[in-house]
Amino acid sequence: MTEPPPYVEGHGLLAGKTVVVTAAAGAGIGFATAQRCVEEGATVLLSDKHERRLAEAGEALGMPAIPCDVTDEASVQALMGGAVDRLGRIDVLVNNAGLGGTAELVDMTDEQWHAVLDVTLNGTFRCTRAVLRHMYERGRGVVVNNASVIGWRAQAGQAHYAAAKAGVMAFTRSTAMEAARHGVRVNAVAPSLALHPFLAKVTSEELLEELTAREAFGRSAEPWEVANVIVFLASDYSSYLTGEVVSVSSQHP
């Protein structure tokens, strides 16, 4: 197993940009993305359904925060409207909100299926639809969605999550074709395994060991390693990329 590389310092890749990140509370990819964006010079508005953790995250980064439930259209509209009021504009939206779970298909309830799809896929749809109306008016903007390698690769007990993440990938590609003529780029990342406390809490140790063993580096990604790729896609360094799903993975089949 290799050790994680040294933490990458900021280089001003997002200097002067405004960024909204959903599901940014806690210690996962969302918070790491918000932190990396701040370190790269952006003004970031954090959002999450969990208000206490969101307030703590906003205070830690010294950035504004607005609670949002991505399954509720009124809440999404309030987020985007509030972001424009506080930031003046939205240059980048990072759709990080997602919901997982494990259930064999024959035992999966309609409620389990709908809950995962509504947060992970429908939430991405609602937030993107809302922000594109703003970005189209300005003739510029970037959307980065958080997909997963599970959208490509099979894993037992993950039919709902895999379907949702594959949907995010297809949604990214189709939306990018519409948005390009308005000067807006839409891309996605597809991480394999980025370990953080919440994931460790809801995933068995046996499964984590199995997934880690598939990684070429013999370790999971640090959340900030995924966030670095999100920052690249949000930055002007990826100005000719749209409709792409970038795998952030060392996993072999």
C-alpha positions in Angstrom: 0.0 0.0 0.0 1.3 3.4 -0.9 0.9 6.4 1.4 -1.2 9.4 0.3 0.9 12.1 -1.5 1.6 15.4 0.2 -1.3 17.8 0.3 -1.4 20.1 -2.7 -1.2 23.8 -2.0 -3.5 26.3 -3.8 -2.3 27.9 -7.0 -5.1 30.4 -7.5 -6.9 28.2 -10.1 -10.3 29.6 -9.1 -9.2 33.2 -8.2 -12.2 35.5 -8.3 -14.7 32.7 -9.0 -17.9 32.0 -7.0 -18.8 28.4 -6.3 -21.8 26.6 -4.8 -21.3 23.1 -3.4 -24.1 20.9 -2.3 -23.8 18.3 0.5 -20.8 20.2 1.8 -21.1 19.5 5.5 -19.2 16.8 7.3 -15.9 15.3 6.2 -16.5 13.9 2.8 -15.9 15.0 -0.8 -18.3 17.9 -0.5 -16.4 19.6 2.3 -13.0 18.8 0.8 -14.2 20.4 -2.5 -15.4 23.5 -0.7 -12.1 23.7 1.2 -10.0 23.2 -2.0 -12.0 25.9 -3.8 -11.4 28.3 -1.1 -7.7 27.5 -1.1 -7.7 28.1 -4.9 -9.1 31.6 -4.4 -12.8 31.1 -4.8 -15.7 32.5 -2.7 -17.7 29.5 -1.8 -21.3 29.1 -0.6 -21.8 25.8 1.2 -25.1 23.9 1.3 -26.4 20.8 3.0 -29.5 19.3 4.4 -27.9 19.0 7.9 -28.1 22.5 9.3 -25.9 22.0 12.4 -23.1 20.4 10.5 -23.5 22.9 7.7 -23.1 25.8 10.1 -19.9 24.2 11.5 -18.5 23.7 8.0 -19.3 27.3 7.0 -17.7 28.6 10.2 -14.6 26.4 9.7 -14.0 27.8 6.2 -15.3 31.4 6.9 -17.8 31.1 4.1 -21.5 31.6 3.8 -23.9 28.6 4.0 -27.5 28.0 3.1 -29.4 24.8 4.1 -31.0 22.9 1.2 -32.9 19.7 0.7 -32.2 18.8 -3.0 -35.4 16.6 -3.1 -37.5 19.8 -2.6 -37.9 22.2 -5.5 -38.7 25.2 -3.3 -35.6 24.5 -1.2 -33.4 24.3 -4.4 -34.8 27.6 -5.7 -34.2 29.3 -2.3 -30.6 28.0 -2.5 -29.9 29.4 -5.9 -31.6 32.6 -5.3 -29.8 33.1 -2.0 -26.5 32.2 -3.6 -27.0 34.9 -6.2 -28.0 37.4 -3.5 -24.9 36.7 -1.4 -22.3 36.1 -4.1 -23.6 38.3 -6.8 -23.4 35.4 -9.3 -22.8 31.7 -9.6 -19.7 30.8 -11.7 -19.6 27.1 -10.6 -22.0 24.6 -9.2 -20.8 21.4 -7.8 -23.6 18.8 -7.5 -22.2 16.6 -4.7 -25.5 15.5 -3.0 -26.0 11.8 -3.1 -27.5 9.0 -1.1 -26.3 5.4 -0.9 -27.3 2.2 0.8 -27.1 -1.5 0.4 -29.9 -3.9 -0.4 -30.4 -6.9 -2.6 -32.8 -6.1 -5.4 -35.4 -8.8 -4.4 -35.5 -7.3 -0.9 -35.3 -3.6 -2.0 -38.5 -1.6 -1.2 -39.9 1.1 -3.4 -39.1 3.6 -0.7 -35.4 2.6 -0.8 -35.2 2.8 -4.6 -37.0 6.2 -4.7 -35.0 7.7 -1.9 -31.6 7.0 -3.6 -32.8 8.1 -7.0 -34.5 11.3 -5.7 -31.4 12.6 -3.9 -28.7 11.4 -6.3 -30.2 11.8 -9.7 -33.3 14.0 -9.3 -31.4 16.3 -6.9 -28.7 16.8 -9.5 -31.4 17.5 -12.1 -33.2 20.1 -9.9 -30.0 22.0 -8.9 -28.7 22.0 -12.5 -31.9 23.2 -14.0 -32.1 26.0 -11.5 -28.5 27.2 -12.0 -28.5 26.9 -15.8 -31.3 29.5 -16.0 -28.9 31.9 -14.2 -25.8 30.8 -16.1 -27.6 31.1 -19.5 -28.4 34.7 -18.8 -24.7 35.4 -18.2 -23.4 33.3 -21.1 -20.9 31.5 -18.9 -20.6 29.0 -16.1 -19.5 25.5 -15.1 -21.4 22.6 -13.5 -19.5 19.6 -12.1 -21.5 16.5 -11.0 -20.4 13.8 -8.7 -21.0 10.4 -10.3 -19.3 7.1 -9.4 -17.5 4.2 -11.0 -20.4 2.1 -9.9 -22.3 3.7 -12.8 -19.9 1.7 -15.0 -19.1 -1.3 -12.8 -21.3 -4.0 -11.2 -21.6 -4.3 -7.5 -24.1 -6.5 -5.6 -26.5 -4.7 -3.4 -26.1 -1.4 -5.3 -28.7 -1.5 -8.1 -30.4 1.7 -7.0 -27.1 3.6 -6.4 -25.6 2.3 -9.7 -28.7 3.2 -11.6 -28.7 6.7 -10.1 -25.0 7.3 -10.8 -25.3 6.0 -14.3 -28.1 8.4 -14.7 -25.9 11.2 -13.5 -23.4 10.3 -16.2 -26.0 10.3 -19.0 -27.6 13.4 -17.6 -24.1 15.1 -17.7 -23.5 14.3 -21.3 -26.9 15.3 -22.6 -27.0 18.5 -20.5 -23.6 19.5 -21.8 -24.8 19.4 -25.4 -27.6 21.8 -24.6 -25.5 24.1 -22.4 -22.5 24.4 -24.8 -24.2 26.9 -27.1 -24.8 29.1 -24.0 -21.1 29.1 -23.0 -21.7 26.7 -20.1 -19.7 23.5 -19.5 -21.1 20.4 -17.7 -18.7 17.6 -16.6 -18.6 14.9 -13.9 -16.2 13.0 -11.8 -16.6 9.3 -11.1 -14.6 8.3 -7.9 -14.1 4.7 -6.9 -13.4 4.8 -3.2 -12.7 7.9 -1.2 -12.8 7.0 2.5 -14.2 9.4 5.1 -15.8 8.9 8.5 -19.4 8.8 7.2 -18.6 6.1 4.6 -16.8 4.1 7.2 -19.9 4.3 9.5 -22.4 3.0 6.9 -20.1 0.5 5.2 -19.0 -2.9 6.6 -15.3 -3.3 7.3 -15.3 -6.4 5.1 -16.6 -4.5 2.1 -14.2 -1.6 2.6 -11.3 -4.1 2.7 -12.5 -5.8 -0.5 -12.9 -2.5 -2.4 -9.5 -1.2 -1.2 -7.9 -4.4 -2.4 -9.0 -3.6 -5.9 -7.2 -0.3 -6.0 -3.9 -0.2 -7.7 -2.4 2.0 -5.0 -3.7 -0.4 -2.3 -5.5 2.4 -0.5 -8.6 4.5 -0.9 -8.4 8.1 -2.2 -8.3 11.0 0.1 -11.4 13.1 -0.3 -9.2 16.1 -1.3 -7.7 14.0 -4.1 -11.2 13.8 -5.7 -11.7 17.4 -4.9 -8.6 18.4 -6.8 -10.1 16.9 -10.0 -13.3 18.8 -9.4 -11.3 22.0 -9.0 -9.6 21.2 -12.4 -13.0 20.7 -14.1 -14.3 23.9 -12.5 -11.3 25.9 -13.6 -10.4 27.6 -16.9 -7.7 24.9 -17.4 -10.5 22.6 -18.6 -12.0 25.2 -20.9 -12.5 22.7 -23.8 -13.9 19.8 -21.7 -17.7 19.4 -21.6 -19.9 16.3 -21.4 -17.0 14.3 -20.0 -17.0 11.9 -17.0 -13.6 11.7 -15.5 -12.8 8.6 -13.5 -11.0 9.4 -10.3 -9.9 5.9 -9.6 -6.9 3.5 -9.4 -9.3 0.5 -9.4 -8.8 -2.4 -11.8 -11.7 -4.6 -13.0 
